[in-house]
Amino acid sequence: MTHDPSIHSRRVLVDGAFVDATVCVRDGRIDRIEPGSSRGSLDLGDAVLMPGLVDTHVHVNEPGRTHWEGFRTATRAAAAGGITSLVDMPLNCIPVTTSAAALQQKLDAAEGQLHVDCGFWGGVVPGNADALGPLAEAGVLGAKAFLVHSGIDDFPDVGRADLIAGMRALAAAGLPMLVHAELAGAEEPTEGLSPRSYRRYLASRPRHWEDRAVELVVQGVEETGCAAHIVHLSSASSLPILAAARARGLPITAETCPHYLCLHADEVPDGATEFKCAPPIRDAANRDALWQGLADGIIDGVVSDHSPCTPELKQLDTGDFGEAWGGIASLQLGLRSIWTEASERGFGLPELVRWMCERPAVLAGLGDRKGRLAPGFDADLVAWFPEDSFVVQPESLHHRHKVSPWIGRRLRGRVVGTWLRGHRIADEEGPCGAPLGQPLLGRCHE
């Protein structure tokens, strides 16, 4: 894999400003940033050079469901989209990552397949609070619980007692609790609507499911002191709950995803099950409010929630939203989809770096070496042209299956290079990524 000891661009994004500079790399880290071009450096011309993205919400599905995705295909897609670190979710692999032994199986499966660095979340399920300490010692960066059925029976949702027990165990380990925040309750009326109707699916998971769940998580933070993180927030009516908790000094954060910020319910055709996810994509006014929550800092970051499956499980032939797998494949397109919408709304690249690099790195406990273009940080970089545009074609995607609501859409941005610890990631060369985790961090710089 090509090692570039110095990289020059006339648009290096440093501390929120563009500078003409050369990034000098030593031992996998940024050694210094020099003004202008250095002799012998790789010259990127006018390409924007900025930190590689950190995506803390990816379902890789290996081992056990590698036919859905896998470490090699997922991390190659990540690199093609400018992502240099990702964190894998504890499901939908087999076994689910709810014990240290299961984590070891995942590490074994990932060996030699990682194009980017990869961390791991553990899982919280009923009765496994005692397993969370060993999981922390084995290297997970935190653990995730569901408050509603996860979609697979081997990762059951937790009630309040198990949530609190898990939070106490994670607080003792100094790790965050991640929560899929939906509490099942009353659904909105759907009489006369076809199973192919997106309105029917949207009504089956209304906003108040999320809002009630977020309130429960806030109570758990108050009771245990455990840092908590709301994954894939889609309900803008949860924002005041989060803002009030933060105002009281509670350690609670939240993320949202490109599909909630760039898509809206009114444009989802009936039968278009490639749009199905949980929580669902909501209306345009809700989308606008999520952008405001991001601008206000109530939402901390943007990650993919890449959750692929086989095309058959998407029920593309029947268009039945009730039967289709709920997950969107988008790992490779996060930077470009968010930039397309953000630039239209007046946001700039410094905001993208904060939302998609810095804050996700901090969530995963990697903020001292990932997510920033600064001396001492890993030389994880992406070069791209934000002004260029392209239409997403299936053949351009490195995901295992080419099913995505982004296909056929025009997005802004063209990635021309991605570097992991100073090594340029290329299609024809072998993977050089490493596991990320508390006892494993030293391996990231081999």
ZIGI-V831297 format. One record per residue. N is the residue number from 1. D_FIRST is the distance of its C-alpha to the first C-alpha in Angstrom with 1 decimal. Layout:
BEGIN
[[N/D_FIRST] [N/D_FIRST]]
END
This chain:
BEGIN
[[1/0.0] [2/3.8] [3/6.4] [4/9.7] [5/12.7] [6/15.2] [7/15.6] [8/19.0] [9/21.1] [10/24.8] [11/24.7] [12/23.0] [13/24.7] [14/25.9] [15/28.8] [16/29.9] [17/30.1] [18/28.2] [19/27.6] [20/26.3] [21/23.8] [22/20.7] [23/18.6] [24/17.6] [25/15.1] [26/15.7] [27/14.6] [28/12.9] [29/16.1] [30/17.9] [31/20.0] [32/22.2] [33/22.9] [34/24.6] [35/26.9] [36/26.1] [37/23.4] [38/22.1] [39/21.8] [40/18.3] [41/16.9] [42/15.0] [43/18.1] [44/18.2] [45/22.0] [46/24.0] [47/21.3] [48/22.0] [49/19.5] [50/20.3] [51/19.3] [52/17.3] [53/20.0] [54/21.1] [55/22.8] [56/25.1] [57/26.8] [58/24.8] [59/26.3] [60/23.6] [61/26.4] [62/24.7] [63/26.2] [64/29.5] [65/29.0] [66/25.5] [67/27.3] [68/27.7] [69/24.0] [70/21.4] [71/18.4] [72/15.9] [73/17.7] [74/18.7] [75/15.5] [76/13.9] [77/17.2] [78/16.9] [79/13.6] [80/15.2] [81/18.2] [82/16.7] [83/17.1] [84/14.9] [85/17.4] [86/19.9] [87/22.9] [88/24.1] [89/27.8] [90/30.0] [91/31.2] [92/31.1] [93/29.4] [94/31.6] [95/32.5] [96/32.6] [97/31.2] [98/34.6] [99/34.4] [100/32.1] [101/32.1] [102/30.9] [103/28.1] [104/27.0] [105/27.0] [106/24.7] [107/22.3] [108/22.5] [109/21.8] [110/18.7] [111/17.0] [112/13.8] [113/14.1] [114/13.1] [115/10.7] [116/12.6] [117/14.9] [118/18.1] [119/21.6] [120/24.8] [121/28.4] [122/31.2] [123/34.2] [124/37.9] [125/40.4] [126/44.1] [127/44.8] [128/41.4] [129/41.8] [130/41.9] [131/38.4] [132/36.9] [133/37.1] [134/35.2] [135/32.6] [136/32.2] [137/31.9] [138/29.3] [139/27.0] [140/28.0] [141/28.0] [142/31.3] [143/33.2] [144/34.5] [145/37.9] [146/39.6] [147/43.2] [148/43.6] [149/42.6] [150/38.8] [151/39.0] [152/38.4] [153/41.1] [154/39.0] [155/38.1] [156/41.7] [157/42.6] [158/44.3] [159/47.6] [160/48.6] [161/49.3] [162/45.9] [163/44.1] [164/46.0] [165/45.3] [166/41.6] [167/41.7] [168/43.6] [169/41.1] [170/38.1] [171/40.1] [172/40.6] [173/36.9] [174/36.1] [175/34.1] [176/34.8] [177/36.5] [178/35.0] [179/37.7] [180/38.0] [181/41.2] [182/43.6] [183/47.0] [184/48.7] [185/52.1] [186/54.3] [187/52.8] [188/54.0] [189/56.4] [190/54.9] [191/58.0] [192/57.9] [193/54.1] [194/52.2] [195/49.3] [196/47.3] [197/48.3] [198/45.6] [199/48.6] [200/49.6] [201/46.2] [202/46.1] [203/49.6] [204/48.6] [205/46.3] [206/48.1] [207/47.1] [208/49.5] [209/47.5] [210/44.7] [211/47.2] [212/49.0] [213/45.9] [214/44.6] [215/48.1] [216/47.7] [217/44.4] [218/45.9] [219/48.8] [220/46.4] [221/44.7] [222/48.2] [223/49.2] [224/46.3] [225/44.4] [226/41.1] [227/38.6] [228/38.3] [229/36.0] [230/37.2] [231/34.5] [232/34.5] [233/37.8] [234/39.6] [235/43.1] [236/43.9] [237/47.2] [238/45.3] [239/44.4] [240/47.7] [241/47.5] [242/44.1] [243/45.3] [244/48.5] [245/46.6] [246/44.3] [247/47.4] [248/48.8] [249/45.7] [250/44.3] [251/40.6] [252/39.8] [253/37.0] [254/36.1] [255/33.4] [256/33.8] [257/31.6] [258/31.0] [259/33.4] [260/36.2] [261/35.6] [262/35.1] [263/37.2] [264/40.9] [265/43.3] [266/45.5] [267/42.8] [268/41.9] [269/43.7] [270/45.7] [271/43.8] [272/40.3] [273/39.0] [274/35.4] [275/36.7] [276/37.9] [277/36.6] [278/38.4] [279/39.8] [280/40.5] [281/39.7] [282/43.0] [283/45.0] [284/44.2] [285/46.3] [286/44.4] [287/41.1] [288/42.5] [289/43.6] [290/40.1] [291/38.8] [292/41.6] [293/40.7] [294/37.1] [295/38.5] [296/40.9] [297/38.4] [298/40.0] [299/36.9] [300/34.0] [301/30.9] [302/29.5] [303/27.3] [304/26.9] [305/28.7] [306/26.6] [307/29.0] [308/28.5] [309/30.5] [310/31.4] [311/33.3] [312/36.4] [313/36.6] [314/36.6] [315/39.9] [316/39.1] [317/42.0] [318/44.6] [319/43.4] [320/44.9] [321/43.5] [322/45.2] [323/43.5] [324/40.0] [325/37.1] [326/36.7] [327/33.1] [328/31.1] [329/27.6] [330/26.0] [331/22.7] [332/20.8] [333/23.8] [334/24.9] [335/23.9] [336/25.4] [337/28.5] [338/29.5] [339/29.0] [340/31.1] [341/33.9] [342/33.5] [343/33.7] [344/36.9] [345/38.4] [346/37.8] [347/34.9] [348/32.1] [349/28.5] [350/29.5] [351/31.1] [352/28.0] [353/26.0] [354/28.8] [355/29.2] [356/25.6] [357/23.7] [358/26.1] [359/28.8] [360/26.7] [361/24.8] [362/28.2] [363/29.5] [364/26.9] [365/27.5] [366/24.2] [367/25.8] [368/25.3] [369/21.5] [370/20.5] [371/21.9] [372/22.7] [373/21.3] [374/23.0] [375/22.6] [376/21.9] [377/20.1] [378/16.6] [379/14.5] [380/14.2] [381/14.9] [382/15.8] [383/17.0] [384/19.8] [385/23.1] [386/25.8] [387/28.5] [388/27.1] [389/28.3] [390/27.6] [391/29.4] [392/27.5] [393/27.4] [394/26.7] [395/24.2] [396/21.9] [397/21.6] [398/19.0] [399/21.6] [400/23.0] [401/26.3] [402/27.0] [403/30.0] [404/30.3] [405/33.0] [406/30.6] [407/30.5] [408/32.6] [409/32.5] [410/31.6] [411/29.2] [412/28.2] [413/24.7] [414/21.7] [415/18.2] [416/15.9] [417/12.8] [418/11.8] [419/10.0] [420/10.1] [421/11.2] [422/9.8] [423/6.2] [424/6.4] [425/6.8] [426/7.3] [427/9.9] [428/8.9] [429/5.8] [430/7.0] [431/8.3] [432/7.9] [433/11.2] [434/14.3] [435/18.0] [436/20.1] [437/23.7] [438/26.3] [439/25.8] [440/22.1] [441/21.0] [442/20.1] [443/17.3] [444/15.6] [445/14.5] [446/13.4]]
END
